[in-house]
């Protein structure tokens, strides 16, 4: 909640600063003909023309000459809004979009499945805070980067490079960049989940998953990833659950009623996990599930 208020405050300050800069850049009324002038030999710089909906920030330092054009350099910076709109609202929209990018990327990558499995593993071992949440999130992000790097390279070569060279438009770059992500998600989405959201969206059933719209593909992929993560976590729980049951039955049979079974089972589960090299097996199985 504090971060949300801080983000809103930052956006408000940026809008106020942009409005102040726009007011400062407004043209000054010319002096009356009878007014006395000094230093008439120094020519005043030409007024700066700015496009509608743009912000012009002017420096107060001395004028300098550009080495390329030989024209005076007014130390100005012009910010133009998207589509010719207001630059202040453009800044607000871009900052809001930047806050949504992490959530969008999490829902379009294997991050959710990996994080769910790691949390199940920590609970199965009987550990409350080890590894910490930051460690699990960082491990999930690194594994996600490892898995999504080929797709990111494909997006960079097919859409960003031609866009920077001016060969394609922005919308065409977006269409090209969405193709690899669509192929990745459609490979791991379940037909049952796709049918559910197709039914809700009242859209006709396509010939294959590559023709699905993002409106249907995104929620279906998230639902499929949640189910896969819970399935892996349930299977991961079983061997540790057996250890808990064996320890609980032994302690109860020998009359150790005052000693909680968790005190004995947790070290045993840790030893079992280390003996079989559990991290290597788990990470290897997760990575192979995305091949």
Order of alpha helices (4+ residues) and beta strands (2+ residues): alpha-beta-beta-beta-beta-alpha-alpha-alpha-alpha-alpha-alpha-alpha-alpha-alpha
